């Protein structure tokens, strides 16, 4: 009976540890991606294109828009820059 418990417990424990490790690794990757810093872009009405403002911004809504001092900045998506970016938390 003792051997049977050991034979069942060890594989179950190993599978549990493997699943827990996989979940934690996955959660860490998602968290790191969501905290990504991205370059901020603004729409140039003269050139009719999105231009790099040279400012790093956050995709996380901190409540404070990311700016280059005068303009709100946005995330570049293909040729569009419409998704607002936020100031990186200090």
Secondary structure as GFF3:
##gff-version 3
##sequence-region A 1 90
A	DSSP	alpha_helix	2	34	.	.	.	ID=ss1
A	DSSP	beta_strand	37	44	.	.	.	ID=ss2
A	DSSP	beta_strand	49	58	.	.	.	ID=ss3
A	DSSP	beta_strand	74	77	.	.	.	ID=ss4
A	DSSP	beta_strand	80	84	.	.	.	ID=ss5
###
